[in-house]
């Protein structure tokens, strides 16, 4: 029975060894697959190789579980005997644990190396991208510099051609100027010679002319002296005549002014007398009226649609006649006005001033003369009362040859 238990323990131990070998093989195979995936699929353009990852912690737990199971299977039959553990088995277990720890450490190192490799690849990619960008910038700068160089060369070529053309034009201008200066010098020499000859001839002519002029001047001076004497006598006579004419004209103007002033005074007296007669009940245009009297001869009747026919009996009609007569005495009649009538409406202020007037009807020729008469009148005698003024403030006057 003890041999059976020992054989069972040896079998279990052998199975455990086989399982551990399989486990370590899977771990190694998984690490190789993982490394191939990292190295081959870093840029995403290679085929991804599936890797079998084995959790080392789970493997350690499984290892411990198997060890405990193995120990339980070996120790269970001998528990009553409390057999001492086999030093060889303990040593083998320690070696296996050390191998497991070494494998774990190796896996950690591999993972660290893979991470470092990944970081290095990323850094390398970043550096490559930076180098590519720098290269692109250098190429762009070189292209811009080349373009600027081409532009500068083209501009320099244009400026050189322009300078060349300008120099050629300047050379031609200077050559033409030199030729012109030479021709002008020759012409000036000829002019100088001609001028000297002309000066000689002019000098001779001047001397001859001076002699003739002196003789002529003496004669003219003598004639002028005689003429001045005659002119002085004539001027004295003209002054005397002018003075006499001026005195006569002044007397005539004075007489004319006195006559005009007298006529104006007579006119004003006549107007004042007519107005006095009108105010005292008389009429304008009839026989003379005695001042302060009430018996007056019958005056002329006023006509015109707006003014009405005056019969010499009504104050309003008499005032209408005054207005019409005052304006019509400035109306310049013409035989061509025969059979024509012009009606003019005027507007009077309280003091008799004509403030406005307008043509109502009539041909142009007679209306022109009528409006001219109104414009020259400017003012008529003032109405004797407000009632009469309100009635005749806008009278209509007819102008004709009657």
C-alpha positions in Angstrom: 0.0 0.0 0.0 2.8 2.4 0.8 4.4 1.6 -2.6 1.1 2.4 -4.3 0.9 5.7 -2.6 4.5 6.4 -3.5 3.8 5.5 -7.2 0.7 7.7 -7.1 2.8 10.6 -5.8 5.5 10.0 -8.4 2.8 10.0 -11.2 1.3 13.2 -9.9 4.7 14.8 -9.7 5.4 13.7 -13.3 2.1 15.1 -14.4 2.8 18.4 -12.6 6.2 18.6 -14.4 4.6 18.0 -17.8 2.0 20.7 -17.1 4.7 23.1 -16.1 6.6 22.4 -19.2 3.5 23.1 -21.3 2.8 26.2 -19.3 6.3 27.6 -19.9 6.0 26.7 -23.6 2.8 28.7 -23.9 4.4 31.6 -22.1 7.4 31.7 -24.4 5.1 31.2 -27.5 2.9 34.1 -26.3 5.8 36.4 -25.8 7.1 35.7 -29.3 3.6 36.3 -30.8 3.3 39.5 -28.9 6.7 40.8 -30.1 5.8 40.0 -33.7 2.6 41.9 -33.4 4.4 45.0 -31.9 7.2 45.0 -34.4 5.1 44.3 -37.4 2.0 46.4 -36.8 3.5 49.7 -35.5 2.4 51.8 -38.5 -0.8 50.0 -39.1 0.3 49.0 -42.7 1.2 45.3 -41.9 -0.9 42.3 -41.2 -1.8 41.9 -37.5 -0.7 38.6 -36.1 -3.0 37.3 -33.3 -1.0 36.6 -30.1 -1.9 34.3 -27.2 -1.3 36.2 -23.9 -0.8 34.2 -20.7 -1.3 35.9 -17.4 1.7 35.2 -15.4 -0.1 35.8 -12.1 -2.8 33.3 -13.1 0.0 30.8 -14.0 1.6 31.3 -10.6 -1.7 30.7 -8.9 -2.2 27.6 -10.9 1.3 26.5 -10.1 0.7 27.0 -6.4 -2.7 25.2 -6.6 -1.0 22.2 -8.3 1.7 22.2 -5.7 -0.8 22.2 -2.9 -2.8 19.5 -4.6 0.3 17.4 -5.2 1.3 17.9 -1.6 -2.1 17.0 -0.4 -2.1 13.8 -2.5 1.3 12.8 -1.3 0.9 13.8 2.3 -2.7 12.5 2.7 -1.9 8.8 3.0 1.2 9.4 5.1 -0.4 12.1 7.3 -0.7 9.7 10.1 3.0 8.9 9.7 4.0 12.7 9.3 6.6 11.9 6.6 9.3 14.5 6.2 9.2 16.3 2.8 11.6 15.1 0.2 14.6 17.5 0.0 14.9 16.7 -3.7 11.3 17.7 -4.3 11.8 20.9 -2.3 14.9 21.7 -4.3 13.1 21.0 -7.5 10.2 23.2 -6.4 12.5 26.0 -5.5 14.2 25.7 -8.9 10.9 25.8 -10.6 9.9 28.9 -8.5 13.1 30.6 -9.4 12.6 29.8 -13.1 9.1 31.2 -12.8 10.3 34.4 -11.2 13.0 34.7 -13.8 10.5 34.2 -16.5 8.3 36.9 -14.9 11.3 39.2 -14.7 12.1 38.4 -18.3 8.6 39.2 -19.3 8.8 42.5 -17.5 12.0 43.3 -19.3 10.5 42.4 -22.6 7.5 44.5 -21.9 9.8 47.4 -20.9 11.9 46.9 -24.0 8.8 46.8 -26.2 7.5 50.1 -24.6 10.9 51.7 -25.1 11.0 50.5 -28.7 7.5 51.9 -29.2 8.5 55.2 -27.7 11.7 55.2 -29.8 9.6 54.5 -32.9 7.2 57.3 -32.0 10.1 59.7 -31.4 11.8 58.6 -34.6 8.5 59.2 -36.5 8.2 62.6 -34.9 11.8 63.5 -35.8 11.2 62.3 -39.4 8.1 64.4 -39.6 10.0 67.4 -38.3 12.8 66.8 -40.7 10.3 66.5 -43.6 8.6 69.8 -42.5 12.0 71.5 -42.3 13.0 70.1 -45.7 9.6 71.3 -47.1 10.2 74.8 -45.6 13.8 74.9 -46.9 12.5 73.9 -50.4 9.8 76.6 -50.2 12.3 79.2 -49.1 14.6 78.2 -51.8 11.8 78.4 -54.3 10.8 81.9 -53.1 14.4 83.0 -53.1 14.8 81.7 -56.6 11.7 83.5 -57.7 12.9 86.7 -56.1 16.3 86.3 -57.8 14.6 85.8 -61.1 12.5 89.0 -60.5 15.6 90.9 -59.5 17.5 89.7 -62.6 14.5 90.6 -64.8 14.3 94.1 -63.2 18.0 94.6 -63.5 17.9 93.6 -67.1 15.0 96.1 -67.8 16.9 98.8 -65.9 20.1 98.1 -67.9 18.2 98.2 -71.2 16.5 101.5 -70.1 19.8 102.9 -69.0 21.3 101.9 -72.3 18.5 103.5 -74.3 18.7 106.6 -72.1 22.5 106.8 -72.7 22.1 106.4 -76.4 19.4 109.1 -76.5 21.6 111.4 -74.3 24.5 110.8 -76.7 22.4 111.7 -79.7 21.0 114.8 -77.9 24.5 116.0 -77.0 25.7 115.4 -80.6 22.8 117.4 -81.9 23.4 120.1 -79.4 27.1 120.3 -80.3 26.2 120.5 -84.0 23.6 123.2 -83.3 26.1 125.1 -81.1 28.6 125.0 -83.9 26.1 126.2 -86.5 25.0 128.9 -84.0 28.6 130.0 -83.6 29.1 130.3 -87.3 25.8 132.2 -87.6 26.8 134.4 -84.7 30.1 135.2 -86.4 28.3 136.2 -89.6 25.8 138.2 -87.6 28.6 139.9 -85.7 30.3 140.9 -89.0 27.0 142.1 -90.4 26.2 144.0 -87.2 29.6 145.7 -87.3 29.0 146.7 -90.9 25.4 147.9 -90.0 26.7 149.8 -87.1 29.2 151.6 -89.3 26.5 152.5 -91.8 24.1 153.4 -89.0 26.7 155.7 -87.4 27.1 157.5 -90.7 23.4 157.7 -91.2 22.9 158.8 -87.6 25.4 161.6 -88.0 23.7 162.7 -91.1 20.3 162.4 -89.6 21.4 164.2 -86.5 22.5 167.2 -88.5 19.3 167.1 -90.4 17.3 166.7 -87.2 19.1 169.6 -85.6 18.2 171.8 -88.4 14.6 170.6 -88.4 14.4 170.9 -84.6 15.5 174.4 -84.8 12.9 175.2 -87.4 10.2 173.3 -85.5 11.1 175.1 -82.2 10.8 178.4 -84.0 7.5 177.4 -85.4 6.3 176.0 -82.0 7.2 179.3 -80.3 5.2 181.2 -82.9 2.3 178.7 -82.6 2.4 178.9 -78.8 2.1 182.6 -79.0 -0.9 182.3 -81.3 -2.4 179.5 -79.1 -2.1 181.6 -76.0 -3.9 184.5 -77.7 -6.6 182.1 -79.0 -6.9 180.5 -75.5 -7.3 183.8 -73.8 -10.1 184.7 -76.3 -11.7 181.2 -75.9 -11.5 181.6 -72.1 -13.2 184.9 -72.3 -15.9 183.5 -74.6 -16.4 180.4 -72.4 -16.7 182.6 -69.3 -19.3 184.7 -71.1 -21.2 181.6 -72.2 -21.0 180.1 -68.7 -22.4 183.3 -67.2 -25.2 183.4 -69.8 -25.9 179.7 -69.3 -26.0 180.2 -65.5 -28.4 183.1 -65.9 -30.5 181.0 -68.3 -30.5 178.0 -66.0 -31.4 180.2 -63.1 -34.3 181.7 -65.0 -35.4 178.2 -66.1 -35.2 176.9 -62.6 -37.2 179.9 -61.3 -39.8 179.3 -64.1 -40.0 175.6 -63.3 -40.3 176.3 -59.6 -43.0 178.9 -60.3 -44.8 176.4 -62.5 -44.6 173.8 -59.8 -45.8 176.2 -57.3 -48.7 177.2 -59.6 -49.4 173.6 -60.1 -49.4 172.8 -56.4 -51.6 175.9 -55.8 -54.0 174.7 -58.5 -54.1 171.2 -57.1 -54.7 172.6 -53.6 -57.4 174.9 -54.9 -59.0 172.0 -56.7 -58.9 169.9 -53.6 -60.2 172.8 -51.5 -63.1 173.2 -54.0 -63.7 169.4 -53.9 -63.8 169.5 -50.1 -66.0 172.5 -50.1 -68.5 170.9 -52.5 -67.0 172.0 -55.8 -66.0 169.8 -58.7 -62.7 169.4 -60.7 -62.8 170.1 -64.3 -65.7 172.6 -64.3 -65.8 176.4 -63.9 -64.0 178.3 -61.2 -65.4 178.1 -57.7 -65.2 180.7 -55.0 -63.4 179.7 -51.9 -65.8 179.0 -49.1 -68.9 179.3 -51.5 -71.4 176.6 -52.2 -72.5 177.7 -55.7 -70.2 176.1 -58.3 -70.5 175.6 -61.9 -71.3 172.1 -63.0 -68.1 170.1 -63.6 -67.2 167.5 -66.1 -68.6 164.1 -65.5 -66.3 161.2 -64.6 -66.5 158.1 -66.7 -65.3 154.6 -66.3 -67.2 151.5 -65.2 -65.4 151.3 -61.9 -65.7 155.0 -61.0 -69.2 155.6 -62.3 -70.5 158.7 -64.0 -70.1 161.8 -61.8 -72.8 164.3 -61.9 -71.1 166.9 -59.7 -73.6 166.3 -57.0 -72.2 163.5 -55.0 -68.9 163.6 -53.0 -67.9 160.1 -53.8 -68.4 160.6 -57.5 -66.5 163.8 -57.4 -63.6 162.0 -55.7 -63.7 159.3 -58.4 -63.3 162.0 -61.0 -60.3 163.5 -59.1 -58.6 160.1 -59.2 -59.3 159.6 -62.9 -58.3 163.1 -64.0 -55.1 162.9 -62.0 -54.0 159.7 -63.7 -55.3 160.4 -67.2 -53.5 163.7 -67.5 -50.3 161.6 -67.7 -51.9 159.3 -70.3 -50.1 159.8 -73.7 -52.8 159.4 -76.3 -52.2 158.2 -79.8 -54.5 158.2 -82.9 -54.0 154.4 -83.2 -56.0 154.1 -79.9 -59.2 155.0 -81.7 -62.0 152.6 -80.9 -59.8 150.9 -78.2 -60.3 150.8 -74.4 -58.1 149.6 -71.6 -59.3 148.9 -68.1 -56.8 149.2 -65.3 -57.6 148.3 -61.7 -55.5 150.2 -59.1 -55.1 149.9 -55.3 -54.9 153.0 -53.1 -53.5 153.5 -49.7 -55.2 155.9 -47.2 -52.9 158.7 -48.1 -53.6 158.3 -51.9 -50.4 156.4 -52.7 -50.9 153.9 -55.6 -49.5 150.7 -54.0 -50.5 148.3 -56.8 -52.2 148.1 -60.2 -53.1 145.5 -62.8 -54.5 145.2 -66.3 -58.1 143.9 -66.5 -58.7 144.0 -70.3 -57.7 145.8 -73.5 -55.2 145.7 -76.4 -51.5 145.8 -75.6 -50.7 149.2 -77.2 -53.3 151.3 -75.3 -52.8 149.2 -72.1 -49.1 149.8 -72.2 -49.7 153.6 -72.4 -52.3 153.4 -69.6 -50.1 151.4 -67.2 -47.3 153.8 -67.9 -49.5 156.7 -66.9 -50.5 154.9 -63.6 -46.8 154.1 -62.9 -45.8 157.8 -63.4 -48.7 159.1 -61.2 -47.7 157.1 -58.0 -50.0 159.2 -55.8 -53.4 160.9 -56.0 -55.1 163.2 -53.4 -56.3 161.4 -50.3 -60.0 160.6 -49.8 -61.8 163.2 -47.7 -63.3 160.4 -45.4 -62.8 156.8 -44.5 -66.2 155.9 -46.0 -65.2 157.3 -49.4 -61.8 155.7 -49.1 -63.3 152.2 -48.4 -65.6 152.7 -51.4 -62.9 153.7 -53.8 -59.8 152.0 -52.5 -59.7 149.7 -55.6 -61.2 151.7 -58.5 -61.2 150.5 -62.1 -60.3 153.2 -64.6 -61.1 153.1 -68.4 -58.5 154.7 -70.8 -59.6 155.7 -74.3 -59.4 158.6 -76.7 -62.5 160.4 -75.3 
